[in-house]
């Protein structure tokens, strides 16, 4: 099993109102320079937020939602501090409810 960490918010907040694209581009550049494999993904309307585990969290996020998913907890902590108005969480996958963490609705 893999543990995934995420920040989630409305799609508009993450993709229009905040400079997330700039942050992710810089991180991709850094990973390439250091020959590190990408361990983060931007998902629009991620299915994992629809699970019973995240019912309360999903209710707080305006639709359509988006999330940055990563296996790097420190990166998600950085994003939470940088973006402020995002929800955070974590889960393990594959599991009974979350078979594919990258699935979108």
N, C-alpha and C positions, 0 to 999 in steps of 0.2 A: 504494500500500500504506500501511496505517496501522500504527504501532507501538502495541501495547497492553502495559501493565504491570499486574501483579496481585500481591495477597497472597492466599494460600490457606491454609485450615486446615479442621478438621472443622466441619461446619455448626453443631453444638452450641456449639463454642467461639466462633465468630463471632456467632451469633445469640442465645445465651443467657448464656454466661459473661462475655462482654466487652460494654462499653457501645457497641457499634458502631452501633446504631440512633441513639443520641444524637449520635454523631459525624456520621453521614450526614445527619440532620435539620438539624443546625447548618450543614453545608456547603450543603445545598439552600437554606436560608434566606439564607445569604450570597450564593449564586449569583443568587437572585431579586432581592435588593437591588441587586446589581451588574449585573443584566441579562445574566448570563453563561449560556451553554448548558450543560446538564448533560453532564459528560464522565466519569462514573463509574457503575457498575452493580453491584448485588449479585446474583450468580448462584449458585443452589443446584445442586450436582452439574454443574458446567460440563464440556461435552464436550471442550474444548481440553486438559484435564488427562489425557484418555484417549489422547492422541497419543504416538507414540514419542519425541518430543522431551522429554516430561515423565514418562517411565516411572519414573525414579529418584525424582523429586520426588513423584509420585503415591503411591509405595510408602511414603513418610514421613507421608502425611496420612491420618488415620482417616476411614473412610466413615461416613455420607455426607459428602461434602466441600462446601465453599462457597468462593467467591472474590469479592473486590472487584476489578473490572476497570476500568481507566481509561486514558485517553490522556495523563494528567498524571503524569509520573514523580515529581515532587516530592510529590504527594499520596500516592502509594503508598509513598514513602520515609517520609513522616510516619506512615502507618498501621503500617509495619513497626516503627518506633521506639515507637509508642504501644501496639501490641498485643503486641510481642515474640515470642511463640511462633507465628509464622506463616512460611510459606514464601513466597518472592518469586520472580518471574520476569518474562519478557517474551517477546513473539513478534510477528511481523508477519502481517497478514491483509488480504486473502485470500491463502492459500497452498495448496499441494497438500494438506496435512494439515488446515489450519484454514481452511475456506471461510467459515464463519459463526462469529465469535468469541462470539456471544451464545447459541449453541445449548446446550441442556441435555439431559441424559439422563433 
